[in-house]
């Protein structure tokens, strides 16, 4: 997530994921927020997440995987 190119992949995942998948991605990223703040490219991901939170009023509540178990 802190790579200059890989951060674009993560940002695109956030953009195109279905709501349940996006919630899982966000839960996976959340433990790494402090580390991502230290990296220029990580900050891009955090900005995308903040934009999504502000725009959609996302509630991360309890996580549960998709019914078929595939992300």
Predicted model as a PDB file, atoms N, CA, C, CB and O in Angstrom, pLDDT in the B-factor column:
MODEL        1                                                                  
ATOM      1  N   UNK A   1       0.811  -1.201   0.000  1.00 70.00           N  
ATOM      2  CA  UNK A   1       0.000   0.000   0.000  1.00 70.00           C  
ATOM      3  C   UNK A   1       0.849   1.257   0.000  1.00 70.00           C  
ATOM      4  CB  UNK A   1      -0.920   0.003   1.189  1.00 70.00           C  
ATOM      5  O   UNK A   1       0.361   2.332  -0.350  1.00 70.00           O  
ATOM      6  N   UNK A   2       2.114   1.141   0.387  1.00 70.00           N  
ATOM      7  CA  UNK A   2       2.958   2.330   0.429  1.00 70.00           C  
ATOM      8  C   UNK A   2       3.827   2.471  -0.823  1.00 70.00           C  
ATOM      9  CB  UNK A   2       3.839   2.293   1.662  1.00 70.00           C  
ATOM     10  O   UNK A   2       4.625   3.402  -0.919  1.00 70.00           O  
ATOM     11  N   UNK A   3       3.677   1.560  -1.774  1.00 78.00           N  
ATOM     12  CA  UNK A   3       4.435   1.603  -3.017  1.00 78.00           C  
ATOM     13  C   UNK A   3       3.849   2.658  -3.951  1.00 78.00           C  
ATOM     14  CB  UNK A   3       4.442   0.220  -3.698  1.00 78.00           C  
ATOM     15  O   UNK A   3       2.646   2.916  -3.936  1.00 78.00           O  
ATOM     16  N   UNK A   4       4.716   3.265  -4.763  1.00 83.00           N  
ATOM     17  CA  UNK A   4       4.256   4.341  -5.638  1.00 83.00           C  
ATOM     18  C   UNK A   4       3.258   3.870  -6.688  1.00 83.00           C  
ATOM     19  CB  UNK A   4       5.433   4.977  -6.319  1.00 83.00           C  
ATOM     20  O   UNK A   4       2.480   4.677  -7.197  1.00 83.00           O  
ATOM     21  N   UNK A   5       3.263   2.592  -7.020  1.00 90.00           N  
ATOM     22  CA  UNK A   5       2.305   2.087  -8.002  1.00 90.00           C  
ATOM     23  C   UNK A   5       1.198   1.260  -7.349  1.00 90.00           C  
ATOM     24  CB  UNK A   5       3.023   1.249  -9.048  1.00 90.00           C  
ATOM     25  O   UNK A   5       0.046   1.321  -7.777  1.00 90.00           O  
ATOM     26  N   UNK A   6       1.534   0.503  -6.334  1.00 90.00           N  
ATOM     27  CA  UNK A   6       0.551  -0.370  -5.687  1.00 90.00           C  
ATOM     28  C   UNK A   6      -0.567   0.431  -5.024  1.00 90.00           C  
ATOM     29  CB  UNK A   6       1.236  -1.259  -4.650  1.00 90.00           C  
ATOM     30  O   UNK A   6      -1.688  -0.062  -4.902  1.00 90.00           O  
ATOM     31  N   UNK A   7      -0.283   1.637  -4.603  1.00 90.00           N  
ATOM     32  CA  UNK A   7      -1.336   2.434  -3.968  1.00 90.00           C  
ATOM     33  C   UNK A   7      -2.472   2.712  -4.940  1.00 90.00           C  
ATOM     34  CB  UNK A   7      -0.765   3.754  -3.439  1.00 90.00           C  
ATOM     35  O   UNK A   7      -3.621   2.859  -4.522  1.00 90.00           O  
ATOM     36  N   UNK A   8      -2.166   2.785  -6.234  1.00 92.00           N  
ATOM     37  CA  UNK A   8      -3.225   2.982  -7.224  1.00 92.00           C  
ATOM     38  C   UNK A   8      -4.139   1.764  -7.300  1.00 92.00           C  
ATOM     39  CB  UNK A   8      -2.621   3.271  -8.602  1.00 92.00           C  
ATOM     40  O   UNK A   8      -5.346   1.898  -7.503  1.00 92.00           O  
ATOM     41  N   UNK A   9      -3.567   0.589  -7.138  1.00 92.00           N  
ATOM     42  CA  UNK A   9      -4.356  -0.641  -7.147  1.00 92.00           C  
ATOM     43  C   UNK A   9      -5.327  -0.638  -5.969  1.00 92.00           C  
ATOM     44  CB  UNK A   9      -3.434  -1.888  -7.091  1.00 92.00           C  
ATOM     45  O   UNK A   9      -6.502  -0.970  -6.122  1.00 92.00           O  
ATOM     46  N   UNK A  10      -4.829  -0.262  -4.799  1.00 91.00           N  
ATOM     47  CA  UNK A  10      -5.674  -0.226  -3.607  1.00 91.00           C  
ATOM     48  C   UNK A  10      -6.765   0.825  -3.770  1.00 91.00           C  
ATOM     49  CB  UNK A  10      -4.829   0.065  -2.347  1.00 91.00           C  
ATOM     50  O   UNK A  10      -7.919   0.580  -3.417  1.00 91.00           O  
ATOM     51  N   UNK A  11      -6.413   1.988  -4.299  1.00 91.00           N  
ATOM     52  CA  UNK A  11      -7.415   3.031  -4.518  1.00 91.00           C  
ATOM     53  C   UNK A  11      -8.495   2.558  -5.487  1.00 91.00           C  
ATOM     54  CB  UNK A  11      -6.750   4.307  -5.051  1.00 91.00           C  
ATOM     55  O   UNK A  11      -9.680   2.820  -5.279  1.00 91.00           O  
ATOM     56  N   UNK A  12      -8.088   1.870  -6.534  1.00 93.00           N  
ATOM     57  CA  UNK A  12      -9.054   1.371  -7.516  1.00 93.00           C  
ATOM     58  C   UNK A  12      -9.946   0.302  -6.890  1.00 93.00           C  
ATOM     59  CB  UNK A  12      -8.326   0.802  -8.754  1.00 93.00           C  
ATOM     60  O   UNK A  12     -11.140   0.237  -7.185  1.00 93.00           O  
ATOM     61  N   UNK A  13      -9.372  -0.534  -6.029  1.00 91.00           N  
ATOM     62  CA  UNK A  13     -10.174  -1.540  -5.330  1.00 91.00           C  
ATOM     63  C   UNK A  13     -11.275  -0.856  -4.521  1.00 91.00           C  
ATOM     64  CB  UNK A  13      -9.282  -2.412  -4.407  1.00 91.00           C  
ATOM     65  O   UNK A  13     -12.419  -1.311  -4.508  1.00 91.00           O  
ATOM     66  N   UNK A  14     -10.927   0.224  -3.855  1.00 89.00           N  
ATOM     67  CA  UNK A  14     -11.908   0.964  -3.049  1.00 89.00           C  
ATOM     68  C   UNK A  14     -13.001   1.523  -3.962  1.00 89.00           C  
ATOM     69  CB  UNK A  14     -11.219   2.117  -2.250  1.00 89.00           C  
ATOM     70  O   UNK A  14     -14.181   1.503  -3.610  1.00 89.00           O  
ATOM     71  N   UNK A  15     -12.604   2.020  -5.131  1.00 90.00           N  
ATOM     72  CA  UNK A  15     -13.564   2.623  -6.057  1.00 90.00           C  
ATOM     73  C   UNK A  15     -14.538   1.614  -6.653  1.00 90.00           C  
ATOM     74  CB  UNK A  15     -12.828   3.319  -7.168  1.00 90.00           C  
ATOM     75  O   UNK A  15     -15.734   1.891  -6.748  1.00 90.00           O  
ATOM     76  N   UNK A  16     -14.043   0.453  -7.054  1.00 92.00           N  
ATOM     77  CA  UNK A  16     -14.870  -0.462  -7.843  1.00 92.00           C  
ATOM     78  C   UNK A  16     -15.486  -1.604  -7.038  1.00 92.00           C  
ATOM     79  CB  UNK A  16     -14.052  -1.036  -8.949  1.00 92.00           C  
ATOM     80  O   UNK A  16     -16.327  -2.337  -7.558  1.00 92.00           O  
ATOM     81  N   UNK A  17     -15.088  -1.764  -5.796  1.00 89.00           N  
ATOM     82  CA  UNK A  17     -15.604  -2.875  -4.992  1.00 89.00           C  
ATOM     83  C   UNK A  17     -17.084  -2.695  -4.686  1.00 89.00           C  
ATOM     84  CB  UNK A  17     -14.815  -3.003  -3.687  1.00 89.00           C  
ATOM     85  O   UNK A  17     -17.581  -1.574  -4.575  1.00 89.00           O  
ATOM     86  N   UNK A  18     -17.765  -3.801  -4.554  1.00 90.00           N  
ATOM     87  CA  UNK A  18     -19.141  -3.774  -4.087  1.00 90.00           C  
ATOM     88  C   UNK A  18     -19.112  -3.402  -2.605  1.00 90.00           C  
ATOM     89  CB  UNK A  18     -19.859  -5.155  -4.324  1.00 90.00           C  
ATOM     90  O   UNK A  18     -18.078  -3.562  -1.958  1.00 90.00           O  
ATOM     91  N   UNK A  19     -20.222  -2.911  -2.055  1.00 85.00           N  
ATOM     92  CA  UNK A  19     -20.212  -2.433  -0.665  1.00 85.00           C  
ATOM     93  C   UNK A  19     -19.649  -3.435   0.344  1.00 85.00           C  
ATOM     94  CB  UNK A  19     -21.604  -2.070  -0.258  1.00 85.00           C  
ATOM     95  O   UNK A  19     -18.871  -3.044   1.214  1.00 85.00           O  
ATOM     96  N   UNK A  20     -20.012  -4.694   0.255  1.00 87.00           N  
ATOM     97  CA  UNK A  20     -19.492  -5.687   1.193  1.00 87.00           C  
ATOM     98  C   UNK A  20     -17.998  -5.895   1.041  1.00 87.00           C  
ATOM     99  CB  UNK A  20     -20.205  -7.001   1.006  1.00 87.00           C  
ATOM    100  O   UNK A  20     -17.281  -6.043   2.031  1.00 87.00           O  
ATOM    101  N   UNK A  21     -17.527  -5.905  -0.200  1.00 90.00           N  
ATOM    102  CA  UNK A  21     -16.101  -6.058  -0.458  1.00 90.00           C  
ATOM    103  C   UNK A  21     -15.330  -4.837   0.022  1.00 90.00           C  
ATOM    104  CB  UNK A  21     -15.848  -6.291  -1.949  1.00 90.00           C  
ATOM    105  O   UNK A  21     -14.249  -4.961   0.599  1.00 90.00           O  
ATOM    106  N   UNK A  22     -15.896  -3.651  -0.221  1.00 86.00           N  
ATOM    107  CA  UNK A  22     -15.237  -2.410   0.199  1.00 86.00           C  
ATOM    108  C   UNK A  22     -15.086  -2.374   1.720  1.00 86.00           C  
ATOM    109  CB  UNK A  22     -16.037  -1.177  -0.289  1.00 86.00           C  
ATOM    110  O   UNK A  22     -14.068  -1.916   2.240  1.00 86.00           O  
ATOM    111  N   UNK A  23     -16.089  -2.851   2.414  1.00 85.00           N  
ATOM    112  CA  UNK A  23     -16.045  -2.884   3.870  1.00 85.00           C  
ATOM    113  C   UNK A  23     -14.901  -3.783   4.353  1.00 85.00           C  
ATOM    114  CB  UNK A  23     -17.393  -3.375   4.438  1.00 85.00           C  
ATOM    115  O   UNK A  23     -14.199  -3.444   5.305  1.00 85.00           O  
ATOM    116  N   UNK A  24     -14.721  -4.917   3.699  1.00 89.00           N  
ATOM    117  CA  UNK A  24     -13.635  -5.831   4.055  1.00 89.00           C  
ATOM    118  C   UNK A  24     -12.283  -5.178   3.790  1.00 89.00           C  
ATOM    119  CB  UNK A  24     -13.754  -7.153   3.268  1.00 89.00           C  
ATOM    120  O   UNK A  24     -11.379  -5.256   4.622  1.00 89.00           O  
ATOM    121  N   UNK A  25     -12.145  -4.535   2.635  1.00 88.00           N  
ATOM    122  CA  UNK A  25     -10.889  -3.847   2.304  1.00 88.00           C  
ATOM    123  C   UNK A  25     -10.590  -2.778   3.351  1.00 88.00           C  
ATOM    124  CB  UNK A  25     -10.962  -3.211   0.888  1.00 88.00           C  
ATOM    125  O   UNK A  25      -9.456  -2.657   3.815  1.00 88.00           O  
ATOM    126  N   UNK A  26     -11.601  -2.012   3.716  1.00 87.00           N  
ATOM    127  CA  UNK A  26     -11.399  -0.947   4.707  1.00 87.00           C  
ATOM    128  C   UNK A  26     -10.984  -1.518   6.060  1.00 87.00           C  
ATOM    129  CB  UNK A  26     -12.678  -0.114   4.862  1.00 87.00           C  
ATOM    130  O   UNK A  26     -10.144  -0.937   6.748  1.00 87.00           O  
ATOM    131  N   UNK A  27     -11.565  -2.646   6.443  1.00 88.00           N  
ATOM    132  CA  UNK A  27     -11.169  -3.275   7.705  1.00 88.00           C  
ATOM    133  C   UNK A  27      -9.738  -3.791   7.649  1.00 88.00           C  
ATOM    134  CB  UNK A  27     -12.118  -4.419   8.048  1.00 88.00           C  
ATOM    135  O   UNK A  27      -9.035  -3.785   8.659  1.00 88.00           O  
ATOM    136  N   UNK A  28      -9.307  -4.232   6.487  1.00 91.00           N  
ATOM    137  CA  UNK A  28      -7.926  -4.713   6.332  1.00 91.00           C  
ATOM    138  C   UNK A  28      -6.928  -3.556   6.377  1.00 91.00           C  
ATOM    139  CB  UNK A  28      -7.772  -5.486   5.010  1.00 91.00           C  
ATOM    140  O   UNK A  28      -5.807  -3.716   6.860  1.00 91.00           O  
ATOM    141  N   UNK A  29      -7.333  -2.407   5.878  1.00 90.00           N  
ATOM    142  CA  UNK A  29      -6.451  -1.237   5.841  1.00 90.00           C  
ATOM    143  C   UNK A  29      -6.365  -0.554   7.198  1.00 90.00           C  
ATOM    144  CB  UNK A  29      -6.936  -0.242   4.793  1.00 90.00           C  
ATOM    145  O   UNK A  29      -5.314  -0.031   7.568  1.00 90.00           O  
ATOM    146  N   UNK A  30      -7.469  -0.557   7.939  1.00 89.00           N  
ATOM    147  CA  UNK A  30      -7.547   0.208   9.188  1.00 89.00           C  
ATOM    148  C   UNK A  30      -6.369  -0.008  10.151  1.00 89.00           C  
ATOM    149  CB  UNK A  30      -8.817  -0.141   9.893  1.00 89.00           C  
ATOM    150  O   UNK A  30      -5.883   0.976  10.706  1.00 89.00           O  
ATOM    151  N   UNK A  31      -5.884  -1.231  10.380  1.00 92.00           N  
ATOM    152  CA  UNK A  31      -4.752  -1.397  11.313  1.00 92.00           C  
ATOM    153  C   UNK A  31      -3.450  -0.743  10.837  1.00 92.00           C  
ATOM    154  CB  UNK A  31      -4.504  -2.867  11.544  1.00 92.00           C  
ATOM    155  O   UNK A  31      -2.514  -0.579  11.619  1.00 92.00           O  
ATOM    156  N   UNK A  32      -3.395  -0.373   9.565  1.00 91.00           N  
ATOM    157  CA  UNK A  32      -2.167   0.174   8.988  1.00 91.00           C  
ATOM    158  C   UNK A  32      -2.208   1.687   8.806  1.00 91.00           C  
ATOM    159  CB  UNK A  32      -1.897  -0.478   7.663  1.00 91.00           C  
ATOM    160  O   UNK A  32      -1.302   2.260   8.201  1.00 91.00           O  
ATOM    161  N   UNK A  33      -3.234   2.331   9.313  1.00 90.00           N  
ATOM    162  CA  UNK A  33      -3.402   3.769   9.092  1.00 90.00           C  
ATOM    163  C   UNK A  33      -2.201   4.571   9.597  1.00 90.00           C  
ATOM    164  CB  UNK A  33      -4.674   4.258   9.778  1.00 90.00           C  
ATOM    165  O   UNK A  33      -1.724   5.463   8.895  1.00 90.00           O  
ATOM    166  N   UNK A  34      -1.714   4.276  10.779  1.00 91.00           N  
ATOM    167  CA  UNK A  34      -0.582   5.042  11.334  1.00 91.00           C  
ATOM    168  C   UNK A  34       0.648   4.921  10.444  1.00 91.00           C  
ATOM    169  CB  UNK A  34      -0.246   4.558  12.760  1.00 91.00           C  
ATOM    170  O   UNK A  34       1.359   5.902  10.230  1.00 91.00           O  
ATOM    171  N   UNK A  35       0.897   3.740   9.933  1.00 92.00           N  
ATOM    172  CA  UNK A  35       2.046   3.530   9.050  1.00 92.00           C  
ATOM    173  C   UNK A  35       1.836   4.240   7.719  1.00 92.00           C  
ATOM    174  CB  UNK A  35       2.285   2.029   8.819  1.00 92.00           C  
ATOM    175  O   UNK A  35       2.762   4.855   7.191  1.00 92.00           O  
ATOM    176  N   UNK A  36       0.640   4.159   7.182  1.00 91.00           N  
ATOM    177  CA  UNK A  36       0.371   4.780   5.882  1.00 91.00           C  
ATOM    178  C   UNK A  36       0.536   6.291   5.938  1.00 91.00           C  
ATOM    179  CB  UNK A  36      -1.036   4.432   5.410  1.00 91.00           C  
ATOM    180  O   UNK A  36       0.907   6.909   4.940  1.00 91.00           O  
ATOM    181  N   UNK A  37       0.268   6.888   7.081  1.00 91.00           N  
ATOM    182  CA  UNK A  37       0.417   8.350   7.213  1.00 91.00           C  
ATOM    183  C   UNK A  37       1.865   8.789   7.022  1.00 91.00           C  
ATOM    184  CB  UNK A  37      -0.084   8.816   8.587  1.00 91.00           C  
ATOM    185  O   UNK A  37       2.118   9.954   6.711  1.00 91.00           O  
ATOM    186  N   UNK A  38       2.811   7.886   7.200  1.00 92.00           N  
ATOM    187  CA  UNK A  38       4.235   8.214   7.082  1.00 92.00           C  
ATOM    188  C   UNK A  38       4.715   8.225   5.640  1.00 92.00           C  
ATOM    189  CB  UNK A  38       5.060   7.230   7.878  1.00 92.00           C  
ATOM    190  O   UNK A  38       5.800   8.734   5.359  1.00 92.00           O  
ATOM    191  N   UNK A  39       3.933   7.677   4.722  1.00 91.00           N  
ATOM    192  CA  UNK A  39       4.360   7.528   3.338  1.00 91.00           C  
ATOM    193  C   UNK A  39       3.501   8.377   2.408  1.00 91.00           C  
ATOM    194  CB  UNK A  39       4.301   6.061   2.918  1.00 91.00           C  
ATOM    195  O   UNK A  39       2.279   8.426   2.544  1.00 91.00           O  
ATOM    196  N   UNK A  40       4.152   9.038   1.473  1.00 89.00           N  
ATOM    197  CA  UNK A  40       3.434   9.872   0.512  1.00 89.00           C  
ATOM    198  C   UNK A  40       2.341   9.076  -0.185  1.00 89.00           C  
ATOM    199  CB  UNK A  40       4.403  10.455  -0.520  1.00 89.00           C  
ATOM    200  O   UNK A  40       1.211   9.548  -0.310  1.00 89.00           O  
ATOM    201  N   UNK A  41       2.668   7.884  -0.634  1.00 89.00           N  
ATOM    202  CA  UNK A  41       1.710   7.093  -1.405  1.00 89.00           C  
ATOM    203  C   UNK A  41       0.624   6.507  -0.500  1.00 89.00           C  
ATOM    204  CB  UNK A  41       2.432   5.966  -2.158  1.00 89.00           C  
ATOM    205  O   UNK A  41      -0.509   6.308  -0.936  1.00 89.00           O  
ATOM    206  N   UNK A  42       0.968   6.237   0.739  1.00 90.00           N  
ATOM    207  CA  UNK A  42      -0.029   5.772   1.695  1.00 90.00           C  
ATOM    208  C   UNK A  42      -1.058   6.853   1.981  1.00 90.00           C  
ATOM    209  CB  UNK A  42       0.640   5.331   2.991  1.00 90.00           C  
ATOM    210  O   UNK A  42      -2.230   6.565   2.224  1.00 90.00           O  
ATOM    211  N   UNK A  43      -0.607   8.097   1.948  1.00 90.00           N  
ATOM    212  CA  UNK A  43      -1.513   9.219   2.189  1.00 90.00           C  
ATOM    213  C   UNK A  43      -2.583   9.316   1.108  1.00 90.00           C  
ATOM    214  CB  UNK A  43      -0.729  10.525   2.262  1.00 90.00           C  
ATOM    215  O   UNK A  43      -3.693   9.779   1.369  1.00 90.00           O  
ATOM    216  N   UNK A  44      -2.248   8.878  -0.110  1.00 90.00           N  
ATOM    217  CA  UNK A  44      -3.236   8.880  -1.190  1.00 90.00           C  
ATOM    218  C   UNK A  44      -4.382   7.929  -0.856  1.00 90.00           C  
ATOM    219  CB  UNK A  44      -2.580   8.481  -2.532  1.00 90.00           C  
ATOM    220  O   UNK A  44      -5.548   8.237  -1.102  1.00 90.00           O  
ATOM    221  N   UNK A  45      -4.042   6.778  -0.297  1.00 90.00           N  
ATOM    222  CA  UNK A  45      -5.058   5.794   0.081  1.00 90.00           C  
ATOM    223  C   UNK A  45      -5.928   6.358   1.200  1.00 90.00           C  
ATOM    224  CB  UNK A  45      -4.398   4.460   0.523  1.00 90.00           C  
ATOM    225  O   UNK A  45      -7.153   6.239   1.158  1.00 90.00           O  
ATOM    226  N   UNK A  46      -5.305   6.962   2.186  1.00 90.00           N  
ATOM    227  CA  UNK A  46      -6.063   7.530   3.298  1.00 90.00           C  
ATOM    228  C   UNK A  46      -6.985   8.647   2.819  1.00 90.00           C  
ATOM    229  CB  UNK A  46      -5.114   8.057   4.376  1.00 90.00           C  
ATOM    230  O   UNK A  46      -8.108   8.786   3.303  1.00 90.00           O  
ATOM    231  N   UNK A  47      -6.502   9.441   1.868  1.00 90.00           N  
ATOM    232  CA  UNK A  47      -7.348  10.507   1.320  1.00 90.00           C  
ATOM    233  C   UNK A  47      -8.563   9.915   0.613  1.00 90.00           C  
ATOM    234  CB  UNK A  47      -6.542  11.394   0.345  1.00 90.00           C  
ATOM    235  O   UNK A  47      -9.669  10.445   0.718  1.00 90.00           O  
ATOM    236  N   UNK A  48      -8.354   8.818  -0.105  1.00 88.00           N  
ATOM    237  CA  UNK A  48      -9.457   8.154  -0.796  1.00 88.00           C  
ATOM    238  C   UNK A  48     -10.475   7.625   0.213  1.00 88.00           C  
ATOM    239  CB  UNK A  48      -8.929   7.003  -1.681  1.00 88.00           C  
ATOM    240  O   UNK A  48     -11.682   7.762   0.018  1.00 88.00           O  
ATOM    241  N   UNK A  49      -9.979   7.021   1.290  1.00 86.00           N  
ATOM    242  CA  UNK A  49     -10.878   6.501   2.318  1.00 86.00           C  
ATOM    243  C   UNK A  49     -11.663   7.622   2.981  1.00 86.00           C  
ATOM    244  CB  UNK A  49     -10.091   5.721   3.369  1.00 86.00           C  
ATOM    245  O   UNK A  49     -12.871   7.501   3.189  1.00 86.00           O  
ATOM    246  N   UNK A  50     -10.979   8.715   3.315  1.00 85.00           N  
ATOM    247  CA  UNK A  50     -11.655   9.846   3.947  1.00 85.00           C  
ATOM    248  C   UNK A  50     -12.715  10.418   3.019  1.00 85.00           C  
ATOM    249  CB  UNK A  50     -10.644  10.935   4.335  1.00 85.00           C  
ATOM    250  O   UNK A  50     -13.815  10.754   3.458  1.00 85.00           O  
ATOM    251  N   UNK A  51     -12.389  10.529   1.742  1.00 83.00           N  
ATOM    252  CA  UNK A  51     -13.349  11.036   0.763  1.00 83.00           C  
ATOM    253  C   UNK A  51     -14.574  10.126   0.713  1.00 83.00           C  
ATOM    254  CB  UNK A  51     -12.699  11.146  -0.638  1.00 83.00           C  
ATOM    255  O   UNK A  51     -15.707  10.603   0.655  1.00 83.00           O  
ATOM    256  N   UNK A  52     -14.343   8.829   0.736  1.00 80.00           N  
ATOM    257  CA  UNK A  52     -15.444   7.877   0.686  1.00 80.00           C  
ATOM    258  C   UNK A  52     -16.303   7.986   1.945  1.00 80.00           C  
ATOM    259  CB  UNK A  52     -14.910   6.444   0.523  1.00 80.00           C  
ATOM    260  O   UNK A  52     -17.532   7.981   1.870  1.00 80.00           O  
ATOM    261  N   UNK A  53     -15.643   8.084   3.106  1.00 76.00           N  
ATOM    262  CA  UNK A  53     -16.383   8.215   4.370  1.00 76.00           C  
ATOM    263  C   UNK A  53     -17.249   9.466   4.353  1.00 76.00           C  
ATOM    264  CB  UNK A  53     -15.412   8.259   5.571  1.00 76.00           C  
ATOM    265  O   UNK A  53     -18.426   9.414   4.710  1.00 76.00           O  
ATOM    266  N   UNK A  54     -16.679  10.578   3.945  1.00 75.00           N  
ATOM    267  CA  UNK A  54     -17.392  11.855   3.954  1.00 75.00           C  
ATOM    268  C   UNK A  54     -18.567  11.834   2.978  1.00 75.00           C  
ATOM    269  CB  UNK A  54     -16.435  13.004   3.604  1.00 75.00           C  
ATOM    270  O   UNK A  54     -19.657  12.311   3.294  1.00 75.00           O  
ATOM    271  N   UNK A  55     -18.333  11.281   1.801  1.00 74.00           N  
ATOM    272  CA  UNK A  55     -19.337  11.288   0.740  1.00 74.00           C  
ATOM    273  C   UNK A  55     -20.498  10.342   1.047  1.00 74.00           C  
ATOM    274  CB  UNK A  55     -18.696  10.906  -0.586  1.00 74.00           C  
ATOM    275  O   UNK A  55     -21.657  10.670   0.791  1.00 74.00           O  
ATOM    276  N   UNK A  56     -20.185   9.177   1.593  1.00 68.00           N  
ATOM    277  CA  UNK A  56     -21.193   8.133   1.740  1.00 68.00           C  
ATOM    278  C   UNK A  56     -21.625   7.869   3.176  1.00 68.00           C  
ATOM    279  CB  UNK A  56     -20.680   6.875   1.155  1.00 68.00           C  
ATOM    280  O   UNK A  56     -22.512   7.046   3.401  1.00 68.00           O  
ATOM    281  N   UNK A  57     -21.030   8.538   4.147  1.00 66.00           N  
ATOM    282  CA  UNK A  57     -21.394   8.306   5.541  1.00 66.00           C  
ATOM    283  C   UNK A  57     -21.271   6.838   5.917  1.00 66.00           C  
ATOM    284  CB  UNK A  57     -22.808   8.787   5.802  1.00 66.00           C  
ATOM    285  O   UNK A  57     -22.197   6.260   6.487  1.00 66.00           O  
ATOM    286  N   UNK A  58     -20.145   6.242   5.604  1.00 59.00           N  
ATOM    287  CA  UNK A  58     -19.943   4.806   5.790  1.00 59.00           C  
ATOM    288  C   UNK A  58     -19.880   4.439   7.261  1.00 59.00           C  
ATOM    289  CB  UNK A  58     -18.670   4.354   5.090  1.00 59.00           C  
ATOM    290  O   UNK A  58     -19.226   5.113   8.057  1.00 59.00           O  
ATOM    291  N   UNK A  59     -20.565   3.369   7.609  1.00 58.00           N  
ATOM    292  CA  UNK A  59     -20.485   2.787   8.943  1.00 58.00           C  
ATOM    293  C   UNK A  59     -19.745   1.463   8.806  1.00 58.00           C  
ATOM    294  CB  UNK A  59     -21.914   2.590   9.585  1.00 58.00           C  
ATOM    295  O   UNK A  59     -20.220   0.555   8.123  1.00 58.00           O  
ATOM    296  N   UNK A  60     -18.597   1.349   9.444  1.00 55.00           N  
ATOM    297  CA  UNK A  60     -17.817   0.128   9.310  1.00 55.00           C  
ATOM    298  C   UNK A  60     -18.283  -0.976  10.237  1.00 55.00           C  
ATOM    299  CB  UNK A  60     -16.375   0.418   9.566  1.00 55.00           C  
ATOM    300  O   UNK A  60     -17.872  -2.123  10.063  1.00 55.00           O  
ATOM    301  N   UNK A  61     -19.103  -0.687  11.191  1.00 53.00           N  
ATOM    302  CA  UNK A  61     -19.697  -1.709  12.041  1.00 53.00           C  
ATOM    303  C   UNK A  61     -18.997  -3.059  12.020  1.00 53.00           C  
ATOM    304  CB  UNK A  61     -21.094  -1.898  11.653  1.00 53.00           C  
ATOM    305  O   UNK A  61     -17.841  -3.137  11.602  1.00 53.00           O  
ATOM    306  N   UNK A  62     -19.658  -4.124  12.457  1.00 49.00           N  
ATOM    307  CA  UNK A  62     -19.030  -5.438  12.451  1.00 49.00           C  
ATOM    308  C   UNK A  62     -18.799  -5.925  11.029  1.00 49.00           C  
ATOM    309  CB  UNK A  62     -19.886  -6.442  13.219  1.00 49.00           C  
ATOM    310  O   UNK A  62     -19.606  -5.689  10.129  1.00 49.00           O  
ATOM    311  N   UNK A  63     -17.695  -6.600  10.855  1.00 43.00           N  
ATOM    312  CA  UNK A  63     -17.355  -7.112   9.535  1.00 43.00           C  
ATOM    313  C   UNK A  63     -17.852  -8.532   9.372  1.00 43.00           C  
ATOM    314  CB  UNK A  63     -15.849  -7.049   9.304  1.00 43.00           C  
ATOM    315  O   UNK A  63     -17.783  -9.339  10.299  1.00 43.00           O  
ATOM    316  N   UNK A  64     -18.335  -8.819   8.226  1.00 50.00           N  
ATOM    317  CA  UNK A  64     -18.665 -10.197   7.886  1.00 50.00           C  
ATOM    318  C   UNK A  64     -18.316 -10.391   6.430  1.00 50.00           C  
ATOM    319  CB  UNK A  64     -20.171 -10.526   8.164  1.00 50.00           C  
ATOM    320  O   UNK A  64     -18.555  -9.506   5.608  1.00 50.00           O  
ATOM    321  N   UNK A  65     -17.766 -11.516   6.108  1.00 49.00           N  
ATOM    322  CA  UNK A  65     -17.346 -11.798   4.743  1.00 49.00           C  
ATOM    323  C   UNK A  65     -18.531 -11.982   3.823  1.00 49.00           C  
ATOM    324  CB  UNK A  65     -16.472 -13.026   4.705  1.00 49.00           C  
ATOM    325  O   UNK A  65     -19.665 -12.140   4.277  1.00 49.00           O  
ATOM    326  N   UNK A  66     -18.270 -11.961   2.536  1.00 49.00           N  
ATOM    327  CA  UNK A  66     -19.341 -12.196   1.583  1.00 49.00           C  
ATOM    328  C   UNK A  66     -19.899 -13.605   1.726  1.00 49.00           C  
ATOM    329  CB  UNK A  66     -18.846 -11.967   0.162  1.00 49.00           C  
ATOM    330  O   UNK A  66     -19.187 -14.500   2.183  1.00 49.00           O  
ATOM    331  N   UNK A  67     -21.132 -13.820   1.354  1.00 51.00           N  
ATOM    332  CA  UNK A  67     -21.761 -15.132   1.572  1.00 51.00           C  
ATOM    333  C   UNK A  67     -21.030 -16.285   0.902  1.00 51.00           C  
ATOM    334  CB  UNK A  67     -23.171 -15.103   1.076  1.00 51.00           C  
ATOM    335  O   UNK A  67     -21.030 -17.399   1.426  1.00 51.00           O  
ATOM    336  N   UNK A  68     -20.406 -16.039  -0.246  1.00 52.00           N  
ATOM    337  CA  UNK A  68     -19.716 -17.130  -0.925  1.00 52.00           C  
ATOM    338  C   UNK A  68     -18.265 -17.274  -0.476  1.00 52.00           C  
ATOM    339  CB  UNK A  68     -19.766 -16.918  -2.418  1.00 52.00           C  
ATOM    340  O   UNK A  68     -17.567 -18.175  -0.940  1.00 52.00           O  
ATOM    341  N   UNK A  69     -17.797 -16.403   0.419  1.00 53.00           N  
ATOM    342  CA  UNK A  69     -16.445 -16.497   0.961  1.00 53.00           C  
ATOM    343  C   UNK A  69     -15.367 -15.977   0.032  1.00 53.00           C  
ATOM    344  CB  UNK A  69     -16.147 -17.904   1.303  1.00 53.00           C  
ATOM    345  O   UNK A  69     -14.183 -16.078   0.351  1.00 53.00           O  
ATOM    346  N   UNK A  70     -15.746 -15.423  -1.108  1.00 56.00           N  
ATOM    347  CA  UNK A  70     -14.783 -14.911  -2.079  1.00 56.00           C  
ATOM    348  C   UNK A  70     -14.780 -13.398  -2.013  1.00 56.00           C  
ATOM    349  CB  UNK A  70     -15.113 -15.398  -3.515  1.00 56.00           C  
ATOM    350  O   UNK A  70     -15.835 -12.764  -1.990  1.00 56.00           O  
ATOM    351  N   UNK A  71     -13.594 -12.827  -1.984  1.00 50.00           N  
ATOM    352  CA  UNK A  71     -13.459 -11.379  -1.974  1.00 50.00           C  
ATOM    353  C   UNK A  71     -13.183 -10.905  -3.375  1.00 50.00           C  
ATOM    354  CB  UNK A  71     -12.347 -10.925  -1.015  1.00 50.00           C  
ATOM    355  O   UNK A  71     -13.032  -9.705  -3.603  1.00 50.00           O  
TER     356      UNK A  71                                                      
ENDMDL                                                                          
END                                                                             
